[in-house]
Amino acid sequence: MVTISIVVPCFNEEAVLPETAKRLLALIGRLRDADKVSAGSSVYFVDDGSTDRTWQLIEGLSRQYPSVGGIRLSRNRGHQNALMAGLLLAPGDAVISVDADLQDDLSSIEAMVDAHLGGRDIVYGVRKSRSVDTFFKRFPAQAYYRILQAMGVDVVFNHADFRLMSRRAIDALKEFKEVNLFLRGIIPQLGFATDMVYYDRADRFAGESKYPLASMLALAVQGVTSFSATPLRMITVTGLVVSLGTFIVTLWAVFVWLFTDRAVPGWTSTVVPMYFLGGIQLLSLGVIGEYLAKIYMETKHRPKFIVESVLNPQAASLPVPTGVA
């Protein structure tokens, strides 16, 4: 048997939280009855600066159920930082991260525990398919994973943040000090023995998605710029291509000027280079600026999150890792 903690990042999840707690507690009860997890196994809800009644509900659940704990961040820090807080502060031999919206198949957690008992340190929850998604959600998501892989970023295709990590893997995760978190790219770098559990993703049980288009695009940019220098190299290649293209256009303009009467004085030499090269320069500066912004944030060494309060004494007794609070 192992002691597990299930970490659930929450941001304004009052509509779904009671049902999520009910299902997770029932799951832990079944795993205890099957002698797969110990009596000390628990659920930890991480409140990422919610503005609704999420924290009040977590407090009530903690008073009602000894196996429910809560971690409250001092302000909203984003899903990845809230998840990191739960991973680093929750106790147990293994920690399982799951979203609060009940879209992840909770029954797959038993298969994750079985894989961990079989010697796996990291077990990824991977979607079998995206058939339930609309085309406008499915195509960009799949294209994003393929782009990341093409740029050399080690990510698990169709895997989000539904996974099991052993205590050894989490201790290794503590060594990553970067502020710009993209856990889907960091965790595959840990190594260790891994496995995958495939599941069908359901619709959100209640409430609204906390990952609108703007947040998904921000996470996409984070993944690319945090783990790949390919965009910077593409600027060099683009510069070479543009230089070659400009040389060809120049030869064409000279030919038209010398051998035809169709040349418009000053048009080619002014308009074509100005618009073409101006657009390339702006694009290049934007990509370089994104990387400079990452360097700027990393050099500040600001904490990833600050814990305001902890409900469960098991978590409260754990030291807060250096550099995160």
ZARO-840200 format. One record per residue (C-alpha): x, y, z; residue in one letter; residue number from 1. Coordinates in Angstrom, 2 decimals. Layout:
REM residues N
(node (X; Y; Z); A; NUM),
...
REM end
This chain:
REM residues 325
(node (0.00; 0.00; 0.00); M; 1),
(node (1.02; 3.59; -0.58); V; 2),
(node (-0.13; 6.89; 0.85); T; 3),
(node (-1.42; 9.16; -1.89); I; 4),
(node (-2.52; 12.78; -2.04); S; 5),
(node (-4.82; 14.00; -4.78); I; 6),
(node (-4.11; 17.65; -5.59); V; 7),
(node (-6.91; 19.71; -7.14); V; 8),
(node (-6.14; 23.30; -8.25); P; 9),
(node (-9.27; 25.47; -7.93); C; 10),
(node (-10.17; 28.91; -9.21); F; 11),
(node (-13.80; 29.97; -8.73); N; 12),
(node (-15.05; 26.37; -8.66); E; 13),
(node (-17.89; 26.67; -6.14); E; 14),
(node (-20.36; 25.18; -8.65); A; 15),
(node (-18.49; 21.91; -9.04); V; 16),
(node (-16.45; 21.59; -5.83); L; 17),
(node (-18.98; 19.63; -3.68); P; 18),
(node (-19.42; 16.99; -6.40); E; 19),
(node (-15.67; 16.81; -7.00); T; 20),
(node (-15.00; 16.25; -3.30); A; 21),
(node (-17.75; 13.60; -3.13); K; 22),
(node (-16.33; 11.60; -6.02); R; 23),
(node (-12.70; 11.86; -4.92); L; 24),
(node (-13.50; 10.79; -1.35); L; 25),
(node (-15.50; 7.84; -2.67); A; 26),
(node (-12.57; 6.88; -4.89); L; 27),
(node (-10.10; 6.97; -2.00); I; 28),
(node (-12.54; 4.86; 0.04); G; 29),
(node (-12.63; 2.21; -2.71); R; 30),
(node (-8.85; 2.18; -2.98); L; 31),
(node (-8.55; 1.76; 0.78); R; 32),
(node (-11.00; -1.13; 0.74); D; 33),
(node (-8.94; -2.75; -2.01); A; 34),
(node (-5.79; -2.37; 0.14); D; 35),
(node (-4.07; -0.26; -2.52); K; 36),
(node (-3.73; 2.98; -0.55); V; 37),
(node (-3.28; 3.59; 3.16); S; 38),
(node (-5.66; 5.26; 5.59); A; 39),
(node (-3.53; 8.44; 5.48); G; 40),
(node (-4.41; 9.13; 1.86); S; 41),
(node (-6.16; 12.45; 1.30); S; 42),
(node (-7.40; 15.15; -1.07); V; 43),
(node (-5.87; 18.64; -1.16); Y; 44),
(node (-7.73; 21.51; -2.78); F; 45),
(node (-5.51; 24.44; -3.78); V; 46),
(node (-7.42; 27.73; -3.90); D; 47),
(node (-5.74; 29.93; -6.49); D; 48),
(node (-7.07; 33.26; -5.22); G; 49),
(node (-10.75; 32.55; -5.92); S; 50),
(node (-13.23; 35.39; -5.64); T; 51),
(node (-16.30; 33.22; -5.05); D; 52),
(node (-17.07; 30.81; -2.16); R; 53),
(node (-14.46; 28.23; -3.15); T; 54),
(node (-12.32; 28.68; -0.03); W; 55),
(node (-15.33; 28.65; 2.30); Q; 56),
(node (-16.41; 25.35; 0.75); L; 57),
(node (-12.90; 23.92; 1.20); I; 58),
(node (-12.93; 24.97; 4.87); E; 59),
(node (-16.29; 23.26; 5.35); G; 60),
(node (-15.10; 20.07; 3.66); L; 61),
(node (-11.95; 20.04; 5.79); S; 62),
(node (-13.98; 20.29; 8.98); R; 63),
(node (-16.36; 17.58; 7.82); Q; 64),
(node (-13.82; 15.10; 6.43); Y; 65),
(node (-10.41; 14.46; 8.08); P; 66),
(node (-8.96; 13.35; 4.75); S; 67),
(node (-9.64; 16.71; 3.05); V; 68),
(node (-7.00; 19.44; 3.22); G; 69),
(node (-6.75; 22.89; 1.74); G; 70),
(node (-4.00; 25.22; 0.58); I; 71),
(node (-4.87; 28.84; -0.04); R; 72),
(node (-2.59; 31.07; -2.11); L; 73),
(node (-2.39; 34.76; -1.22); S; 74),
(node (-3.51; 35.76; -4.70); R; 75),
(node (-4.27; 34.32; -8.10); N; 76),
(node (-1.05; 32.94; -9.56); R; 77),
(node (-2.38; 30.86; -12.45); G; 78),
(node (-3.11; 27.17; -12.87); H; 79),
(node (0.51; 26.02; -13.26); Q; 80),
(node (1.70; 27.79; -10.09); N; 81),
(node (-1.29; 26.57; -8.10); A; 82),
(node (-0.59; 23.03; -9.27); L; 83),
(node (3.07; 23.40; -8.35); M; 84),
(node (2.08; 24.54; -4.85); A; 85),
(node (-0.02; 21.44; -4.36); G; 86),
(node (2.67; 19.11; -5.67); L; 87),
(node (5.35; 20.56; -3.39); L; 88),
(node (3.24; 20.88; -0.23); L; 89),
(node (1.00; 17.81; -0.23); A; 90),
(node (2.39; 14.81; 1.68); P; 91),
(node (2.35; 11.18; 0.63); G; 92),
(node (4.34; 8.54; -1.23); D; 93),
(node (2.71; 9.69; -4.48); A; 94),
(node (0.78; 12.78; -5.54); V; 95),
(node (-1.90; 12.75; -8.22); I; 96),
(node (-2.95; 16.00; -9.91); S; 97),
(node (-6.43; 16.35; -11.37); V; 98),
(node (-8.60; 19.27; -12.50); D; 99),
(node (-11.62; 20.27; -10.45); A; 100),
(node (-14.06; 20.26; -13.38); D; 101),
(node (-14.44; 16.43; -13.41); L; 102),
(node (-13.48; 16.18; -17.06); Q; 103),
(node (-10.64; 13.81; -16.20); D; 104),
(node (-11.75; 10.20; -15.69); D; 105),
(node (-11.31; 9.63; -11.96); L; 106),
(node (-11.63; 5.88; -12.37); S; 107),
(node (-8.27; 5.99; -14.19); S; 108),
(node (-6.59; 6.90; -10.89); I; 109),
(node (-6.79; 3.28; -9.78); E; 110),
(node (-4.84; 2.25; -12.89); A; 111),
(node (-2.28; 4.96; -12.08); M; 112),
(node (-1.88; 3.60; -8.56); V; 113),
(node (-1.47; 0.08; -9.96); D; 114),
(node (1.27; 1.31; -12.31); A; 115),
(node (2.99; 3.06; -9.41); H; 116),
(node (2.82; -0.09; -7.28); L; 117),
(node (4.42; -1.82; -10.27); G; 118),
(node (7.44; 0.49; -10.05); G; 119),
(node (6.49; 3.54; -12.12); R; 120),
(node (7.48; 6.95; -10.77); D; 121),
(node (5.40; 9.00; -13.23); I; 122),
(node (2.12; 7.90; -14.77); V; 123),
(node (0.54; 10.15; -17.40); Y; 124),
(node (-3.19; 10.36; -18.00); G; 125),
(node (-3.56; 10.55; -21.80); V; 126),
(node (-6.75; 11.16; -23.75); R; 127),
(node (-7.73; 8.33; -26.08); K; 128),
(node (-9.20; 10.75; -28.61); S; 129),
(node (-10.69; 14.23; -29.02); R; 130),
(node (-13.84; 13.08; -30.77); S; 131),
(node (-16.05; 14.98; -28.29); V; 132),
(node (-14.26; 18.27; -29.05); D; 133),
(node (-15.38; 20.62; -31.77); T; 134),
(node (-13.14; 21.00; -34.81); F; 135),
(node (-12.12; 24.49; -33.69); F; 136),
(node (-10.86; 23.09; -30.39); K; 137),
(node (-9.51; 19.74; -31.59); R; 138),
(node (-7.46; 20.94; -34.57); F; 139),
(node (-5.53; 23.76; -32.79); P; 140),
(node (-4.83; 21.51; -29.78); A; 141),
(node (-3.43; 18.65; -31.85); Q; 142),
(node (-1.51; 21.06; -34.07); A; 143),
(node (0.00; 22.62; -30.96); Y; 144),
(node (1.35; 19.31; -29.65); Y; 145),
(node (2.83; 18.52; -33.05); R; 146),
(node (4.45; 21.95; -33.29); I; 147),
(node (6.01; 21.53; -29.85); L; 148),
(node (7.38; 18.12; -30.79); Q; 149),
(node (8.70; 19.48; -34.09); A; 150),
(node (10.55; 22.20; -32.17); M; 151),
(node (12.23; 19.62; -29.95); G; 152),
(node (10.04; 20.04; -26.86); V; 153),
(node (9.54; 16.73; -25.06); D; 154),
(node (5.79; 16.58; -24.37); V; 155),
(node (3.33; 13.71; -24.13); V; 156),
(node (0.77; 13.97; -26.93); F; 157),
(node (-2.80; 14.64; -25.69); N; 158),
(node (-1.66; 14.85; -22.06); H; 159),
(node (-2.54; 17.86; -19.92); A; 160),
(node (-1.91; 17.84; -16.15); D; 161),
(node (-3.63; 14.62; -15.10); F; 162),
(node (-0.78; 12.49; -13.75); R; 163),
(node (0.72; 10.60; -10.81); L; 164),
(node (4.16; 11.46; -9.47); M; 165),
(node (6.14; 9.56; -6.88); S; 166),
(node (7.84; 11.30; -3.98); R; 167),
(node (11.20; 10.75; -5.71); R; 168),
(node (9.94; 12.48; -8.85); A; 169),
(node (8.55; 15.41; -6.85); I; 170),
(node (11.86; 15.81; -5.00); D; 171),
(node (13.55; 16.03; -8.40); A; 172),
(node (10.93; 18.58; -9.55); L; 173),
(node (11.96; 20.84; -6.66); K; 174),
(node (15.33; 21.33; -8.35); E; 175),
(node (13.70; 23.22; -11.22); F; 176),
(node (13.81; 26.85; -10.12); K; 177),
(node (12.33; 28.52; -13.18); E; 178),
(node (9.51; 31.02; -12.70); V; 179),
(node (7.85; 30.54; -16.10); N; 180),
(node (6.23; 27.18; -15.42); L; 181),
(node (5.15; 24.75; -18.09); F; 182),
(node (4.86; 21.48; -16.20); L; 183),
(node (3.89; 19.49; -19.29); R; 184),
(node (7.38; 20.20; -20.61); G; 185),
(node (9.30; 20.04; -17.32); I; 186),
(node (8.07; 16.70; -15.99); I; 187),
(node (9.13; 14.58; -19.01); P; 188),
(node (12.67; 15.91; -18.39); Q; 189),
(node (12.79; 14.25; -14.97); L; 190),
(node (13.34; 10.80; -16.42); G; 191),
(node (12.50; 7.86; -14.12); F; 192),
(node (10.25; 4.96; -15.04); A; 193),
(node (7.02; 6.16; -16.67); T; 194),
(node (3.75; 4.72; -17.91); D; 195),
(node (0.56; 5.96; -19.54); M; 196),
(node (-3.10; 5.43; -18.71); V; 197),
(node (-5.57; 6.19; -21.49); Y; 198),
(node (-9.02; 7.60; -20.76); Y; 199),
(node (-11.99; 9.35; -22.34); D; 200),
(node (-12.45; 12.96; -21.29); R; 201),
(node (-15.94; 14.02; -20.25); A; 202),
(node (-17.72; 17.37; -20.44); D; 203),
(node (-17.31; 19.84; -17.60); R; 204),
(node (-19.68; 18.90; -14.77); F; 205),
(node (-20.64; 22.49; -13.90); A; 206),
(node (-19.38; 26.04; -14.06); G; 207),
(node (-17.35; 27.69; -16.81); E; 208),
(node (-13.98; 26.80; -18.27); S; 209),
(node (-11.05; 28.55; -16.61); K; 210),
(node (-9.00; 28.23; -19.79); Y; 211),
(node (-10.48; 30.63; -22.35); P; 212),
(node (-8.78; 31.16; -25.70); L; 213),
(node (-6.46; 33.87; -24.37); A; 214),
(node (-5.22; 31.60; -21.56); S; 215),
(node (-4.67; 28.69; -23.93); M; 216),
(node (-2.68; 30.89; -26.30); L; 217),
(node (-0.59; 32.19; -23.39); A; 218),
(node (0.14; 28.62; -22.28); L; 219),
(node (1.06; 27.73; -25.87); A; 220),
(node (3.58; 30.59; -26.07); V; 221),
(node (4.91; 29.60; -22.65); Q; 222),
(node (5.53; 26.06; -23.79); G; 223),
(node (7.40; 27.11; -26.93); V; 224),
(node (9.55; 29.88; -25.47); T; 225),
(node (10.40; 27.98; -22.26); S; 226),
(node (11.71; 24.85; -23.93); F; 227),
(node (12.79; 25.62; -27.48); S; 228),
(node (15.25; 27.99; -29.12); A; 229),
(node (13.90; 27.05; -32.55); T; 230),
(node (12.03; 30.37; -33.06); P; 231),
(node (15.33; 32.22; -32.59); L; 232),
(node (17.03; 29.98; -35.13); R; 233),
(node (14.10; 30.49; -37.49); M; 234),
(node (14.82; 34.23; -37.41); I; 235),
(node (18.33; 33.52; -38.73); T; 236),
(node (16.97; 31.31; -41.48); V; 237),
(node (14.32; 33.91; -42.31); T; 238),
(node (17.02; 36.57; -42.55); G; 239),
(node (18.97; 34.46; -45.02); L; 240),
(node (15.85; 33.77; -47.10); V; 241),
(node (14.86; 37.44; -47.09); V; 242),
(node (18.38; 38.45; -48.12); S; 243),
(node (18.29; 35.98; -51.01); L; 244),
(node (14.80; 37.12; -52.02); G; 245),
(node (15.84; 40.77; -51.90); T; 246),
(node (18.84; 40.01; -54.09); F; 247),
(node (16.62; 38.27; -56.66); I; 248),
(node (14.10; 41.15; -56.64); V; 249),
(node (16.99; 43.58; -57.11); T; 250),
(node (18.22; 41.69; -60.17); L; 251),
(node (14.68; 41.67; -61.55); W; 252),
(node (14.31; 45.44; -60.98); A; 253),
(node (17.62; 46.10; -62.72); V; 254),
(node (16.55; 43.92; -65.64); F; 255),
(node (13.22; 45.78; -65.99); V; 256),
(node (15.00; 49.12; -65.78); W; 257),
(node (17.62; 48.24; -68.41); L; 258),
(node (15.63; 46.24; -70.95); F; 259),
(node (11.98; 47.40; -70.71); T; 260),
(node (10.03; 50.61; -70.49); D; 261),
(node (7.73; 49.43; -67.67); R; 262),
(node (9.86; 50.53; -64.75); A; 263),
(node (8.26; 53.05; -62.36); V; 264),
(node (11.02; 55.29; -61.07); P; 265),
(node (11.68; 54.73; -57.39); G; 266),
(node (8.82; 52.30; -56.77); W; 267),
(node (10.75; 49.02; -56.57); T; 268),
(node (13.66; 50.37; -54.61); S; 269),
(node (11.40; 52.04; -52.05); T; 270),
(node (8.17; 50.12; -51.56); V; 271),
(node (9.25; 46.48; -51.77); V; 272),
(node (12.18; 46.59; -49.30); P; 273),
(node (10.35; 48.90; -46.91); M; 274),
(node (7.23; 46.77; -46.42); Y; 275),
(node (8.85; 43.38; -46.73); F; 276),
(node (11.85; 43.93; -44.52); L; 277),
(node (9.86; 46.08; -42.09); G; 278),
(node (7.42; 43.23; -41.44); G; 279),
(node (10.23; 40.71; -40.96); I; 280),
(node (12.03; 43.02; -38.54); Q; 281),
(node (8.92; 43.58; -36.43); L; 282),
(node (8.25; 39.84; -36.29); L; 283),
(node (11.84; 39.12; -35.33); S; 284),
(node (11.85; 41.78; -32.63); L; 285),
(node (8.64; 40.32; -31.21); G; 286),
(node (10.13; 36.83; -30.92); V; 287),
(node (13.36; 38.13; -29.41); I; 288),
(node (11.36; 40.30; -27.01); G; 289),
(node (9.43; 37.28; -25.78); E; 290),
(node (12.66; 35.50; -24.89); Y; 291),
(node (14.08; 38.63; -23.26); L; 292),
(node (10.92; 38.89; -21.16); A; 293),
(node (11.50; 35.30; -19.95); K; 294),
(node (15.09; 36.16; -18.99); I; 295),
(node (13.87; 39.31; -17.23); Y; 296),
(node (11.36; 37.37; -15.13); M; 297),
(node (13.81; 34.57; -14.30); E; 298),
(node (16.54; 36.94; -13.08); T; 299),
(node (14.18; 38.49; -10.53); K; 300),
(node (13.91; 35.16; -8.63); H; 301),
(node (10.44; 36.04; -7.44); R; 302),
(node (8.47; 33.31; -5.63); P; 303),
(node (6.19; 31.16; -7.75); K; 304),
(node (3.48; 31.41; -5.11); F; 305),
(node (2.89; 32.53; -1.52); I; 306),
(node (0.79; 30.35; 0.77); V; 307),
(node (-1.67; 32.30; 2.91); E; 308),
(node (-3.04; 29.40; 4.95); S; 309),
(node (-3.11; 25.60; 5.14); V; 310),
(node (-5.96; 23.65; 6.64); L; 311),
(node (-4.60; 20.16; 7.08); N; 312),
(node (-1.89; 19.77; 9.79); P; 313),
(node (-0.13; 17.12; 7.67); Q; 314),
(node (0.56; 19.70; 5.00); A; 315),
(node (1.16; 22.46; 7.53); A; 316),
(node (4.02; 20.47; 9.07); S; 317),
(node (5.86; 20.32; 5.77); L; 318),
(node (8.55; 22.96; 5.21); P; 319),
(node (7.85; 25.32; 2.34); V; 320),
(node (10.51; 24.68; -0.32); P; 321),
(node (13.13; 27.40; -0.75); T; 322),
(node (12.29; 29.96; -3.39); G; 323),
(node (8.58; 29.24; -3.72); V; 324),
(node (7.07; 31.02; -0.73); A; 325),
REM end
